């Protein structure tokens, strides 16, 4: 294995990215991104913006996308855990309206590459989570779109535990 294991999902272009982690008595070291390695795996995006959020248990952010200027995203969690979901919203795709979910955590160090043409969101499953992501296109406020997080046609199976209150922004409601 190189510095990354690129795990294909059932949705074309969507990858779980497993970094090589070097652990010793001091802790660990890993590369979270290496342009050459990603390009060699066929992921030749150019990242232009990094974002970070901090949220508490039950916060559900999503399902967001950009309309005219779709973003590819490489997402990861640096503290806590989230259940991260991507929905294929490319009408010409064989997997249109299908979704994939993966747990991302500070412990497992997994990343999720979400290509342009997908809606994206996550549910915080730990007390607090810090979520980081690289974007292949700049955010443009007037270019936002969203799917309802509980759209019955898409039918995402969120890991909502007993007693968990879902916390949404007004926009996501």
C-alpha atoms as a printed R data frame, in Angstrom:
    type eleno elety resid chain resno       x      y       z
1   ATOM     1    CA   UNK     A     1   0.000  0.000   0.000
2   ATOM     2    CA   UNK     A     2   1.225  3.521  -0.787
3   ATOM     3    CA   UNK     A     3   0.437  6.534   1.358
4   ATOM     4    CA   UNK     A     4  -3.291  6.066   0.683
5   ATOM     5    CA   UNK     A     5  -5.718  3.279  -0.027
6   ATOM     6    CA   UNK     A     6  -8.429  4.567  -2.387
7   ATOM     7    CA   UNK     A     7 -11.534  2.462  -1.782
8   ATOM     8    CA   UNK     A     8 -14.121  2.652  -4.552
9   ATOM     9    CA   UNK     A     9 -17.762  2.798  -3.517
10  ATOM    10    CA   UNK     A    10 -20.853  1.716  -5.453
11  ATOM    11    CA   UNK     A    11 -21.188  5.321  -6.720
12  ATOM    12    CA   UNK     A    12 -18.829  6.280  -9.558
13  ATOM    13    CA   UNK     A    13 -16.182  8.788  -8.509
14  ATOM    14    CA   UNK     A    14 -16.970  8.542  -4.774
15  ATOM    15    CA   UNK     A    15 -14.078  7.170  -2.688
16  ATOM    16    CA   UNK     A    16 -13.293  6.326   0.895
17  ATOM    17    CA   UNK     A    17  -9.671  7.349   1.390
18  ATOM    18    CA   UNK     A    18  -7.632  5.478   3.978
19  ATOM    19    CA   UNK     A    19  -4.308  7.148   4.791
20  ATOM    20    CA   UNK     A    20  -1.213  5.249   5.828
21  ATOM    21    CA   UNK     A    21  -0.683  6.008   9.523
22  ATOM    22    CA   UNK     A    22   2.775  5.802  11.089
23  ATOM    23    CA   UNK     A    23   2.386  5.138  14.828
24  ATOM    24    CA   UNK     A    24   5.026  4.962  17.507
25  ATOM    25    CA   UNK     A    25   5.462  5.808  21.193
26  ATOM    26    CA   UNK     A    26   5.207  9.533  20.421
27  ATOM    27    CA   UNK     A    27   1.820  9.255  18.684
28  ATOM    28    CA   UNK     A    28   1.251  9.145  14.926
29  ATOM    29    CA   UNK     A    29   2.030 10.856  11.628
30  ATOM    30    CA   UNK     A    30   0.081 10.748   8.384
31  ATOM    31    CA   UNK     A    31  -0.351 12.689   5.182
32  ATOM    32    CA   UNK     A    32  -3.946 13.837   4.798
33  ATOM    33    CA   UNK     A    33  -3.459 14.826   1.156
34  ATOM    34    CA   UNK     A    34  -0.757 14.395  -1.462
35  ATOM    35    CA   UNK     A    35  -1.541 15.787  -4.902
36  ATOM    36    CA   UNK     A    36   0.687 13.300  -6.739
37  ATOM    37    CA   UNK     A    37  -0.845 10.274  -4.989
38  ATOM    38    CA   UNK     A    38  -4.396 11.502  -5.625
39  ATOM    39    CA   UNK     A    39  -3.619 12.254  -9.284
40  ATOM    40    CA   UNK     A    40  -2.052  8.789  -9.707
41  ATOM    41    CA   UNK     A    41  -5.328  7.334  -8.403
42  ATOM    42    CA   UNK     A    42  -7.252  9.280 -11.061
43  ATOM    43    CA   UNK     A    43  -8.410 12.033  -8.697
44  ATOM    44    CA   UNK     A    44  -7.023 15.096 -10.450
45  ATOM    45    CA   UNK     A    45  -9.039 17.779  -8.720
46  ATOM    46    CA   UNK     A    46  -7.519 21.110  -7.803
47  ATOM    47    CA   UNK     A    47  -8.473 22.261  -4.301
48  ATOM    48    CA   UNK     A    48  -9.047 26.005  -3.883
49  ATOM    49    CA   UNK     A    49 -10.595 26.347  -0.414
50  ATOM    50    CA   UNK     A    50 -10.386 24.632   2.995
51  ATOM    51    CA   UNK     A    51 -13.248 24.777   5.508
52  ATOM    52    CA   UNK     A    52 -13.721 23.631   9.084
53  ATOM    53    CA   UNK     A    53 -16.753 23.319  11.351
54  ATOM    54    CA   UNK     A    54 -17.364 22.313  14.948
55  ATOM    55    CA   UNK     A    55 -20.702 20.799  15.931
56  ATOM    56    CA   UNK     A    56 -22.342 18.970  18.819
57  ATOM    57    CA   UNK     A    57 -24.134 15.605  18.988
58  ATOM    58    CA   UNK     A    58 -27.250 15.489  16.840
59  ATOM    59    CA   UNK     A    59 -26.284 18.343  14.515
60  ATOM    60    CA   UNK     A    60 -27.150 17.371  10.977
61  ATOM    61    CA   UNK     A    61 -25.619 19.553   8.281
62  ATOM    62    CA   UNK     A    62 -26.879 18.912   4.778
63  ATOM    63    CA   UNK     A    63 -27.723 17.791   2.224
64  ATOM    64    CA   UNK     A    64 -25.935 20.607   0.366
65  ATOM    65    CA   UNK     A    65 -24.624 21.134  -3.158
66  ATOM    66    CA   UNK     A    66 -23.659 23.967  -5.500
67  ATOM    67    CA   UNK     A    67 -25.764 24.278  -8.670
68  ATOM    68    CA   UNK     A    68 -23.715 26.033 -11.400
69  ATOM    69    CA   UNK     A    69 -20.304 25.610  -9.760
70  ATOM    70    CA   UNK     A    70 -20.362 22.130  -8.182
71  ATOM    71    CA   UNK     A    71 -17.690 21.376  -5.615
72  ATOM    72    CA   UNK     A    72 -15.644 18.257  -5.168
73  ATOM    73    CA   UNK     A    73 -14.836 17.757  -1.487
74  ATOM    74    CA   UNK     A    74 -12.274 15.785   0.487
75  ATOM    75    CA   UNK     A    75 -13.695 15.539   4.007
76  ATOM    76    CA   UNK     A    76 -12.339 14.255   7.309
77  ATOM    77    CA   UNK     A    77 -12.894 14.500  11.048
78  ATOM    78    CA   UNK     A    78 -10.105 15.706  13.346
79  ATOM    79    CA   UNK     A    79 -12.033 15.370  16.615
80  ATOM    80    CA   UNK     A    80 -15.038 13.180  17.393
81  ATOM    81    CA   UNK     A    81 -17.159 11.222  14.918
82  ATOM    82    CA   UNK     A    82 -19.727 11.861  12.202
83  ATOM    83    CA   UNK     A    83 -21.803  9.773   9.844
84  ATOM    84    CA   UNK     A    84 -21.038 11.300   6.459
85  ATOM    85    CA   UNK     A    85 -23.365 10.895   3.460
86  ATOM    86    CA   UNK     A    86 -23.115 11.659  -0.253
87  ATOM    87    CA   UNK     A    87 -26.049 11.442  -2.693
88  ATOM    88    CA   UNK     A    88 -25.526 11.170  -6.444
89  ATOM    89    CA   UNK     A    89 -27.550 14.003  -8.003
90  ATOM    90    CA   UNK     A    90 -26.180 13.618 -11.544
91  ATOM    91    CA   UNK     A    91 -29.319 12.938 -13.646
92  ATOM    92    CA   UNK     A    92 -27.315 11.094 -16.329
93  ATOM    93    CA   UNK     A    93 -25.679  8.770 -13.769
94  ATOM    94    CA   UNK     A    94 -26.617  5.097 -13.434
95  ATOM    95    CA   UNK     A    95 -26.636  5.663  -9.649
96  ATOM    96    CA   UNK     A    96 -28.772  8.834  -9.703
97  ATOM    97    CA   UNK     A    97 -30.462  9.437  -6.303
98  ATOM    98    CA   UNK     A    98 -28.460  6.663  -4.624
99  ATOM    99    CA   UNK     A    99 -26.449  7.401  -1.502
100 ATOM   100    CA   UNK     A   100 -23.403  6.149   0.361
101 ATOM   101    CA   UNK     A   101 -22.566  6.705   4.013
102 ATOM   102    CA   UNK     A   102 -19.428  6.200   6.070
103 ATOM   103    CA   UNK     A   103 -18.363  6.863   9.651
104 ATOM   104    CA   UNK     A   104 -15.492  9.335   9.781
105 ATOM   105    CA   UNK     A   105 -13.704  9.829  13.065
106 ATOM   106    CA   UNK     A   106 -10.549 11.098  14.683
107 ATOM   107    CA   UNK     A   107  -9.889  7.458  15.569
108 ATOM   108    CA   UNK     A   108 -10.283  5.785  12.152
109 ATOM   109    CA   UNK     A   109  -8.720  8.699  10.187
110 ATOM   110    CA   UNK     A   110 -10.808  7.801   7.119
111 ATOM   111    CA   UNK     A   111 -11.581 10.473   4.557
112 ATOM   112    CA   UNK     A   112 -14.365 10.682   1.974
113 ATOM   113    CA   UNK     A   113 -13.841 12.111  -1.505
114 ATOM   114    CA   UNK     A   114 -17.127 13.458  -2.845
115 ATOM   115    CA   UNK     A   115 -16.912 14.494  -6.493
116 ATOM   116    CA   UNK     A   116 -18.836 17.351  -8.097
117 ATOM   117    CA   UNK     A   117 -22.440 16.361  -8.772
118 ATOM   118    CA   UNK     A   118 -23.183 15.015  -5.297
119 ATOM   119    CA   UNK     A   119 -25.185 16.399  -2.392
120 ATOM   120    CA   UNK     A   120 -23.339 16.116   0.903
121 ATOM   121    CA   UNK     A   121 -24.169 16.144   4.591
122 ATOM   122    CA   UNK     A   122 -23.262 14.642   7.942
123 ATOM   123    CA   UNK     A   123 -24.697 13.797  11.348
124 ATOM   124    CA   UNK     A   124 -22.562 14.278  14.464
125 ATOM   125    CA   UNK     A   125 -22.607 11.043  16.498
126 ATOM   126    CA   UNK     A   126 -20.091 12.045  19.199
127 ATOM   127    CA   UNK     A   127 -20.440 14.760  21.847
128 ATOM   128    CA   UNK     A   128 -18.480 17.182  19.656
129 ATOM   129    CA   UNK     A   129 -16.953 16.841  16.188
130 ATOM   130    CA   UNK     A   130 -14.530 18.975  14.241
131 ATOM   131    CA   UNK     A   131 -15.001 18.492  10.523
132 ATOM   132    CA   UNK     A   132 -12.503 19.622   7.863
133 ATOM   133    CA   UNK     A   133 -12.873 19.681   4.119
134 ATOM   134    CA   UNK     A   134 -11.060 20.756   1.021
135 ATOM   135    CA   UNK     A   135 -13.154 22.087  -1.890
136 ATOM   136    CA   UNK     A   136 -12.393 22.041  -5.608
137 ATOM   137    CA   UNK     A   137 -14.514 25.143  -6.248
138 ATOM   138    CA   UNK     A   138 -15.064 28.335  -4.288
139 ATOM   139    CA   UNK     A   139 -18.268 28.627  -2.272
140 ATOM   140    CA   UNK     A   140 -20.768 30.979  -3.895
141 ATOM   141    CA   UNK     A   141 -23.704 31.856  -1.589
142 ATOM   142    CA   UNK     A   142 -26.183 32.401  -4.460
143 ATOM   143    CA   UNK     A   143 -25.395 29.017  -5.977
144 ATOM   144    CA   UNK     A   144 -26.647 26.827  -3.142
145 ATOM   145    CA   UNK     A   145 -28.988 23.896  -3.468
146 ATOM   146    CA   UNK     A   146 -30.098 21.292  -0.978
147 ATOM   147    CA   UNK     A   147 -32.023 18.083  -0.571
148 ATOM   148    CA   UNK     A   148 -34.136 17.446   2.481
149 ATOM   149    CA   UNK     A   149 -32.094 15.287   4.892
150 ATOM   150    CA   UNK     A   150 -35.021 12.867   5.289
151 ATOM   151    CA   UNK     A   151 -36.335 12.872   1.704
152 ATOM   152    CA   UNK     A   152 -38.417  9.655   1.444
153 ATOM   153    CA   UNK     A   153 -37.413  9.062  -2.193
154 ATOM   154    CA   UNK     A   154 -33.702  8.998  -1.335
155 ATOM   155    CA   UNK     A   155 -34.335  7.271   2.020
156 ATOM   156    CA   UNK     A   156 -30.994  7.803   3.784
157 ATOM   157    CA   UNK     A   157 -30.625  5.526   6.800
158 ATOM   158    CA   UNK     A   158 -29.220  7.925   9.382
159 ATOM   159    CA   UNK     A   159 -27.842  6.365  12.607
160 ATOM   160    CA   UNK     A   160 -30.217  8.251  14.890
161 ATOM   161    CA   UNK     A   161 -29.858  6.700  18.334
162 ATOM   162    CA   UNK     A   162 -32.643  6.569  20.920
163 ATOM   163    CA   UNK     A   163 -33.099  9.958  22.525
164 ATOM   164    CA   UNK     A   164 -30.934 11.759  19.940
165 ATOM   165    CA   UNK     A   165 -32.377 15.132  19.040
166 ATOM   166    CA   UNK     A   166 -31.686 16.171  15.439
167 ATOM   167    CA   UNK     A   167 -30.482 19.785  15.322
168 ATOM   168    CA   UNK     A   168 -30.946 21.537  11.969
169 ATOM   169    CA   UNK     A   169 -30.309 25.044  10.699
170 ATOM   170    CA   UNK     A   170 -33.372 26.939   9.475
171 ATOM   171    CA   UNK     A   171 -32.096 26.424   5.908
172 ATOM   172    CA   UNK     A   172 -31.836 22.641   6.377
173 ATOM   173    CA   UNK     A   173 -35.337 22.353   7.821
